[in-house]
Amino acid sequence: MSLRSQLLKGVLEGCILSLIERESTYGYELSQKLQQYGLNDVSEGSIYPILLRLQKELLIEGEMKDSPNGPKRKYYKLTDRGRDTLLDFQKEWSSIARPVEKMLDGKDGG
């Protein structure tokens, strides 16, 4: 597994929660949104297992809705528990990302 894949695996769940928080969305649309942000190597095949796990953990809930282009789609939205988890992720991400950026930029820690 490449370094990029390993790093992405650790943050993909938080990214998905963040996108779902903005608006109710379905799996393929999530894949497209991730690509718009530059995460082109995230496949639909890796998104659906995460969506299933998030749903089992009651962080998101799915609802079947009509689609203008064919069969119904399952749209996901955050639950209150999912919002709390996203806030925790954002705090933890900031506490890691800022120090790492400082180190990579060669800035002093003090």
C-alpha positions, 0 to 999 in steps of 0.5 A: 500500500502506498504512503498516499493510500495509507494517509488517505485511509486515515482521513477519508471517513472524516472527509466523507462526514464533512461532505455529507454534513454540507448536503445530503448526498449519495455514494457516486456523488461523494466520489465526484465531490472527493475528486473535485477536491483533488482526491482522484484516487478514491474509488467508489469501491472504497466509499461504499464500505465506509458508508456502510460502517458509518451507517452501522455506527449510527453516524449517518442515515440513508434514505431512498429518493427518486432519481431524475436519471433512473432508479432510486438512490440512497441519500445519506445525511448526518445524525447528531452522533455523526455531527459530534464525531465530525467535530471530534475529527476536526479537532484531532485533525487540526491538532495533528495537521498544524504541527506537521505542517510546521515541521515540514515547512521547517518552522521552529516548534517554539 
